[in-house]
Amino acid sequence: MENAIESTEGLIEELLENPEQQIVDGSQAARDLILKCKQLNHKFAKRAAEYDQEATWPVEHYEELRKAGLLGLMIPQKFGGLGADFLTYTKCLEQLSQNSAATGLTFNMHNITTGILAEAATEDIGGRRGRAINEFKQWALGEVVNNGKMFASANSEPGVGAHFSALKTKYRKVEGGYLINGYKMFVSMLGYADYYTVAARREDVEGDLPQISFFIVQLDTPGIEVEKVWDTMGMRATVSNNMLLKDVFVPEERLFLGSEGLGLSKLAREPHWVIGGYVGVYLGLCQGTFDYMVKHLQKKKIPGTDRSVIEREWVQHCVGKLAVDLAATRALVYQAAKLVDEQRGTLETNTAIHCSKHAVSELAPRLASEAMRLCGGSGISKRLPLERFYRDARCGGLMPATSDECLLYAGKAALGFDLMSIRETYW
Ligand SMILES: Cc1cc2nc3c(=O)[nH]c(=O)nc-3n(C[C@H](O)[C@H](O)[C@H](O)COP(=O)(O)OP(=O)(O)OC[C@H]3O[C@@H](n4cnc5c(N)ncnc54)[C@H](O)[C@@H]3O)c2cc1C
């Protein structure tokens, strides 16, 4: 079979136009949403340490998100969701992640699926293909808004990471659907989420680039096994275990957006969900770390005196430097998210997303480290949140796009490479 990458290019174009989101940044509705997330963040603060220590899913947090209707945060109102734009989403995630970054990170995994579906302009696509696309979209979004279901992502693989063009998990067409065989790692919420978006390459496609498609599977499908290997330094409550898929049958209706081969073109053209979703999480973690540091320093005394350490000029200087770095990073993150709303899929937007991902991923561990230096020995205590922030912060630059890949992208963009071509990207 011939590579279908070229034939999906047209579909990607068609899916691009969709100014359907109703809650826009700056509106009262957006402010209300962000406030709701801020309130939830205070609740999350009370339980985050326990979930981290036990490395268990923050199920009470998910329940609260569900009760607040936030599982439909990205789903357009006409489908029964809240319909946030990308900047409002980023700000919501920033709030939700300040005390429990693992909650924010896994919530983002859910929104990667709903967000991609929500922004796909599908209604004007006609014929059998259009019917399949729209039925899929209605089913998936309906599962969230009507039945409170959650989605997770099963993309990464051992030895491959999130480099989609090198994926080893394969699928083939069979009567009524597809058969998938492969091995996924780092699947956050594996065992808790209701549905898993699995990326796989079509096995009978030749050419230098594989045909990558996405499928929705449920855990109780015969042939799926979970390997419980998750015992990590950071983001422990994401419980990102391994998934084995052996001759897993997926019916035709569970082919993502009813279309094969969307994977690589979509990643090259519109990487904002797979990359830019994380930036709100790590920005929130930066803010949570900064706020903790400030409160701690305000209470800490200069040894042998009643005077606070914040009277020391070098402390003010160090905190000031971090405040500037945080403000600059926030500006980059918001600017990139705003560009997604204004001109999704342009080189300028995609470059801004990569720049913001790099900035926030690098700031988070540096800020946590500096905060520990300023706060002193108690910073490593398991009874206080700073050591958890420090461990969680280390994960940002490892997630797609890794910090090195972000630099590569920004460099290539500046040097005039054609980054709309998958061959020029790191995927
Ligand atoms: C907490 C957490 C949760 C996760 N949850 C999920 C999930 O739910 N679903 C999922 O599918 N995945 C998930 N992942 C996996 C993640 O998406 C990445 O696939 C994974 O972190 C990559 O690890 P790796 O060892 O394969 O890194 P690699 O991709 O091998 O990268 C290692 C390093 O090599 C360098 N490098 C690699 N390629 C390039 C390049 N082309 N150019 C320049 N430098 C390069 C970079 O410095 C990089 O940091 C999660 C990861 C973490 C940490």
The ligand as a Gaussian input file, in Angstrom:
#p B3LYP/6-31G(d) Opt

LIG

0 1
 C        5.566000      12.134000      34.086000
 C        5.473000      11.670000      32.682000
 C        4.235000      11.334000      32.162000
 C        4.121000      10.881000      30.851000
 N        2.897000      10.535000      30.366000
 C        2.782000      10.080000      29.104000
 C        1.507000       9.671000      28.591000
 O        0.482000       9.741000      29.268000
 N        1.459000       9.171000      27.345000
 C        2.571000       9.055000      26.567000
 O        2.454000       8.596000      25.434000
 N        3.785000       9.426000      27.019000
 C        3.921000       9.938000      28.267000
 N        5.156000      10.296000      28.747000
 C        6.356000      10.053000      27.934000
 C        6.874000      11.271000      27.238000
 O        5.857000      11.730000      26.375000
 C        8.140000      10.944000      26.441000
 O        7.877000       9.971000      25.487000
 C        9.239000      10.418000      27.295000
 O        9.444000      11.226000      28.402000
 C       10.503000      10.356000      26.449000
 O       11.454000       9.584000      27.141000
 P       12.679000       8.920000      26.387000
 O       13.554000       8.296000      27.393000
 O       12.226000       8.076000      25.275000
 O       13.400000      10.203000      25.843000
 P       14.028000      10.443000      24.431000
 O       12.993000      10.851000      23.467000
 O       14.953000       9.333000      24.100000
 O       14.903000      11.728000      24.734000
 C       16.012000      11.697000      25.643000
 C       16.837000      12.936000      25.437000
 O       17.501000      12.842000      24.173000
 C       17.557000      14.109000      23.559000
 N       16.890000      14.005000      22.233000
 C       16.107000      13.011000      21.796000
 N       15.714000      13.209000      20.524000
 C       16.257000      14.373000      20.151000
 C       16.233000      15.118000      18.947000
 N       15.597000      14.707000      17.846000
 N       16.898000      16.265000      18.927000
 C       17.580000      16.694000      20.000000
 N       17.655000      16.029000      21.151000
 C       17.014000      14.892000      21.234000
 C       16.873000      15.059000      24.495000
 O       17.828000      15.688000      25.289000
 C       16.014000      14.210000      25.356000
 O       15.763000      14.816000      26.596000
 C        5.293000      10.770000      30.047000
 C        6.543000      11.131000      30.563000
 C        6.648000      11.583000      31.860000
 C        8.001000      11.968000      32.390000

